[in-house]
Amino acid sequence: MEVDMNAMKAEIGGAFVVSWLVLGLGLDTLQGAVALGAVWMTFGGAHVLPVVTWCHMMTGDLGDVEGNWMANGMRLLAQAVGALVAIMMVTEVGAIETGWVAAEFAAPEAWGAITTVAAGAIWWTIHTRSDSAWISAFGLMVVGGAMVLDGGHQMGASLASSADGIVGVAMNWIVDGAMVGVGALLANTIDDNIG
C-alpha cells in the first residue's frame, strides 16, 4: 500500500489546528464554524475530523480494503497524531495539568444512535451537494450537537496521558464515527433509490 504523504501531512496539520484552536472555540459556535471552514480551505483534501473520514469510508467502495479502509484508517491515525502534537504543545508536554479524564464507553441508547445516524445523513447531504468547505462547516455547526466531533482530540489526549482509558476512548472514537458514516451511507442509498 502506498501512503499518500501529502494527505497525511494535511490530516496531521488540520487535526493539530482543530485540536489547538477550533475545539477551544466550540464547533457549535459561529466562530468554530468559520475556523473549521478556514482549516478545510487551508488543508485542501483533508478530512480533519474522524466523523468526516468515517463518512468517506462508508460511502466509498466497501469492498476495497487497500484503497478505502486502509487509506482512510491512516487518515484517522494521522488525525490522532495531529491532536496529540497540539495537546503536547498546549500542556507544555504535560507540565500543565488539564484535568482531562478519559470517557468510558457506553453503548448509545436507541434514540441517541438514531439521532447520530440522522445527523450524519443530513450533514453528508449538505457536504456532497454544496461543494463548499464553508457550507460544510456551517452545516456541521448546525447538526454537530448530535455527533461527537472531538474523537481525534480525545484519542490524542488519551495517547498524551500514557494511553489512559484508551479502550473506552477508542470504542467511542470508532462507534461514534461509524454511526455518522452509516448516516452518510443511508443518505447516499436514499438518494440513489429515490432520485
C-alpha positions as CSV (number, residue, x, y, z in Angstrom):
1,M,0.0,0.0,0.0
2,E,1.3,3.4,-1.0
3,V,0.9,6.0,1.8
4,D,-0.2,9.4,0.4
5,M,2.2,11.6,2.4
6,N,0.5,14.8,1.3
7,A,-2.8,13.6,2.7
8,M,-1.1,12.5,5.9
9,K,0.6,16.0,6.3
10,A,-2.8,17.7,5.6
11,E,-4.5,15.5,8.2
12,I,-1.9,16.0,10.9
13,G,-1.8,19.7,10.2
14,G,-5.6,20.1,10.1
15,A,-6.1,18.0,13.2
16,F,-3.4,20.0,15.0
17,V,-5.2,23.3,14.2
18,V,-8.6,21.8,15.1
19,S,-7.4,20.5,18.5
20,W,-5.4,23.6,19.3
21,L,-7.8,26.3,18.1
22,V,-11.2,25.2,16.9
23,L,-12.2,22.9,19.7
24,G,-11.4,25.7,22.1
25,L,-14.0,27.9,20.3
26,G,-16.5,25.1,20.2
27,L,-17.6,23.6,16.9
28,D,-21.2,24.5,17.6
29,T,-20.5,28.2,17.5
30,L,-20.2,30.6,14.6
31,Q,-16.5,31.2,15.3
32,G,-15.9,27.5,15.4
33,A,-17.6,27.0,12.0
34,V,-15.6,29.8,10.5
35,A,-12.4,28.4,11.9
36,L,-13.3,24.9,10.6
37,G,-14.1,26.3,7.2
38,A,-10.7,28.1,7.2
39,V,-9.0,24.8,8.2
40,W,-10.7,22.9,5.4
41,M,-9.8,25.6,2.9
42,T,-6.1,25.7,4.1
43,F,-5.6,21.9,4.2
44,G,-7.4,21.1,1.0
45,G,-8.4,17.5,0.8
46,A,-8.0,16.8,4.5
47,H,-11.0,15.4,6.3
48,V,-9.6,16.7,9.7
49,L,-12.4,15.2,11.8
50,P,-12.9,11.5,12.3
51,V,-16.6,11.7,11.5
52,V,-15.8,13.1,8.1
53,T,-13.3,10.3,7.5
54,W,-15.9,7.7,8.5
55,C,-18.4,9.3,6.1
56,H,-15.9,8.8,3.3
57,M,-15.2,5.3,4.4
58,M,-18.8,4.3,4.5
59,T,-19.7,5.9,1.1
60,G,-16.6,4.6,-0.7
61,D,-16.0,1.1,-2.1
62,L,-16.8,-1.0,1.0
63,G,-15.0,-4.0,-0.7
64,D,-11.8,-2.1,-1.3
65,V,-9.6,-2.9,1.7
66,E,-6.4,-1.1,0.4
67,G,-7.9,1.9,-1.4
68,N,-10.7,2.7,1.1
69,W,-10.3,1.1,4.5
70,M,-6.5,1.3,4.9
71,A,-6.1,4.7,3.3
72,N,-8.9,6.2,5.5
73,G,-7.7,4.3,8.5
74,M,-4.3,6.0,8.0
75,R,-6.2,9.4,7.9
76,L,-7.8,8.5,11.3
77,L,-4.3,7.8,12.8
78,A,-2.9,11.0,11.3
79,Q,-5.7,12.9,12.9
80,A,-4.9,11.4,16.3
81,V,-1.2,12.3,15.8
82,G,-2.1,15.9,14.9
83,A,-4.3,16.1,18.1
84,L,-1.5,14.6,20.2
85,V,1.0,17.1,19.0
86,A,-1.3,20.0,19.7
87,I,-2.1,18.7,23.2
88,M,1.6,18.2,23.9
89,M,2.3,21.8,22.9
90,V,-0.7,23.3,24.9
91,T,0.2,21.3,28.0
92,E,3.9,22.0,27.7
93,V,4.5,18.3,27.4
94,G,2.4,17.5,30.4
95,A,3.7,20.3,32.7
96,I,0.2,21.9,32.7
97,E,-2.4,19.7,34.2
98,T,-5.6,19.8,32.2
99,G,-7.9,17.7,34.4
100,W,-8.8,15.6,31.3
101,V,-10.5,12.3,32.2
102,A,-11.0,9.6,29.7
103,A,-14.6,9.0,28.7
104,E,-15.8,5.5,29.4
105,F,-17.5,3.7,26.6
106,A,-21.3,3.3,26.9
107,A,-23.3,1.8,24.1
108,P,-25.5,4.5,22.7
109,E,-29.2,4.4,23.6
110,A,-31.5,3.8,20.6
111,W,-32.7,7.4,20.2
112,G,-29.2,8.8,20.6
113,A,-27.9,6.4,17.9
114,I,-30.8,7.2,15.6
115,T,-30.2,10.9,16.1
116,T,-26.5,10.5,15.3
117,V,-27.2,8.5,12.1
118,A,-29.8,11.1,11.0
119,A,-27.3,13.9,11.7
120,G,-24.7,12.0,9.6
121,A,-27.2,11.7,6.8
122,I,-28.2,15.3,6.9
123,W,-24.6,16.6,7.1
124,W,-23.3,14.3,4.3
125,T,-26.1,15.5,2.0
126,I,-25.1,19.1,2.8
127,H,-21.4,18.3,2.3
128,T,-21.8,16.4,-1.0
129,R,-24.3,18.8,-2.6
130,S,-22.7,22.1,-1.6
131,D,-19.1,21.5,-2.8
132,S,-18.0,24.2,-0.4
133,A,-15.9,24.0,2.7
134,W,-17.7,26.9,4.2
135,I,-21.2,25.4,3.7
136,S,-20.0,22.1,5.0
137,A,-18.5,23.8,8.1
138,F,-21.7,25.7,8.8
139,G,-23.8,22.5,8.2
140,L,-21.6,20.7,10.7
141,M,-22.2,23.6,13.2
142,V,-25.9,23.1,12.8
143,V,-26.1,19.3,13.2
144,G,-22.9,18.9,15.2
145,G,-24.7,18.7,18.5
146,A,-26.0,15.2,17.5
147,M,-22.5,14.0,16.8
148,V,-19.3,13.5,18.7
149,L,-16.9,15.8,16.8
150,D,-13.8,15.6,19.0
151,G,-13.0,11.9,18.6
152,G,-9.5,12.6,17.2
153,H,-8.9,15.1,20.0
154,Q,-9.9,12.6,22.7
155,M,-7.7,9.9,21.1
156,G,-4.8,12.3,21.1
157,A,-5.5,13.2,24.8
158,S,-5.5,9.6,25.7
159,L,-2.2,9.0,24.0
160,A,-0.7,12.0,25.7
161,S,-1.9,10.6,29.0
162,S,0.1,7.4,28.5
163,A,-2.9,5.7,26.9
164,D,-5.1,6.4,29.9
165,G,-8.6,5.0,29.2
166,I,-7.6,4.0,25.7
167,V,-10.1,1.2,25.4
168,G,-13.1,3.4,26.2
169,V,-11.8,6.3,24.1
170,A,-11.1,4.1,21.1
171,M,-14.6,2.5,21.3
172,N,-16.2,5.9,21.4
173,W,-13.9,7.1,18.5
174,I,-14.9,4.1,16.4
175,V,-18.6,3.7,17.3
176,D,-19.5,7.5,17.1
177,G,-17.7,7.9,13.8
178,A,-19.2,4.7,12.3
179,M,-22.7,5.8,13.2
180,V,-22.2,9.1,11.4
181,G,-20.7,7.1,8.5
182,V,-23.8,4.9,8.4
183,G,-25.9,8.0,8.2
184,A,-23.8,9.1,5.2
185,L,-24.3,5.7,3.6
186,L,-28.0,5.9,4.3
187,A,-28.2,9.4,2.6
188,N,-26.5,8.0,-0.5
189,T,-28.7,5.0,-0.6
190,I,-31.9,7.0,-0.3
191,D,-30.6,9.5,-2.9
192,D,-29.7,6.6,-5.3
193,N,-33.1,4.9,-4.9
194,I,-35.4,7.9,-5.0
195,G,-33.5,10.2,-7.5
